[in-house]
């Protein structure tokens, strides 16, 4: 909003949710006229037909990097490793992309 020079115009009317799900609930319920939510929520079945969305260009904000890890202290390393392998399958990668996530190629476990 600051990049687009609208923040100062709307700052006193902003309502912040405790988390992204609460923010989405404000929008879906009508408690807020508009909201900034994760693209994955805007594309979800709960919100898909509740209004319209505009995607904020990725260059307008710092990337949100997420990770999946197996803890050294895990008592179920085999199961956790299987989950990591599942996350990297083409089907799951495509599902992530369907919901607006950018998935790096060639990710390897550390």
N, C-alpha and C positions, 0 to 999 in steps of 0.2 A: 504494500500500500504506500509505503514511503517512496519507492521507486516511481510509482505512478502519480505521486504527489496528491494523494487523496486522504492520507492518514490524518492529517490535521483537521480535515473537514468532518471526519467520522469518529475520531478518538473518543469523544465524550458519550457516544452512543454504543460503544463496543461492550459486549458481554462475553466474558471468557468462560469456557467450560472447564471443568476439572480435568477432562481428558477429551480425546477426539470423538469418542462415542457419545459423550454427553453433548458435545457441540452439535453432532449430527442429530441427536434427539431434539435439541432446541429447534433446529431447522425443520425437521419432519413434522413436529407437533405444531408448528406455527408460532412458537414462542419467540423466534427470531425470523426476521424477513429474509435474511441471507446468512451464509456462514462459510468459513474456510475450513474444509474438512479434507481428509485423505481421499485421493482419487479412488482408491479401492472401496471406500464407503459409498462414494457417489455412484459407483458402478454396481454396487451390491443390489440384490433383489429387494432389500428393505427400502432403498432410496431411489432406485432406478427410474421409477415412474412417478415420483413425488414432485418433480419440478424439472429444472434444467441446470446444467453446470457448464462452466467454462474452465478449461484446464489452464492453470498458471504455468507459463513457460518455465522449463527446468532452469534456465539461465537466470531467472529472477530471484532465486533463493539458493542457499547452500544445500548441497545434497544431503539427504538423510540416509546414512549408511547403517544397515542392519546386518547382523551376523548370526550364525548358528554354530554353536560350539559344543564339544563334549568335555565336561569337566574331568580333570585327573582323578578327582575323588568319587566319580560316578561308580555306583555299584552295578550298573547295567551298561557297561561300555559297548558290548556287542549290540544291544538293542539301540543304543544311542547312535552307534556307527551305522546301523541299518537305516535309521531315520535320516541321518545325514546323506546317505547314498540315495534314499528315496527323494529327498528334497532336490537333488541335482538331476533327476530324471527329466527327459524331454517333456513328458506330460505335465509334471509339476512346474517346470520352467514356463511352459505355455500358459498354464493357469495363472501363474504370477503375472505374466505379461498381459493377460486378459483383464486383470484388475489394476493395470496401470503401473506395475512395478518394473523397473529396469533391472534385468538380471545379467550380471557380468558373465562372459563366457570363459571357460577354462579355469574356473575356481577349483582350487585344490585344498584339501585339509592341511592344517599345520600341526 
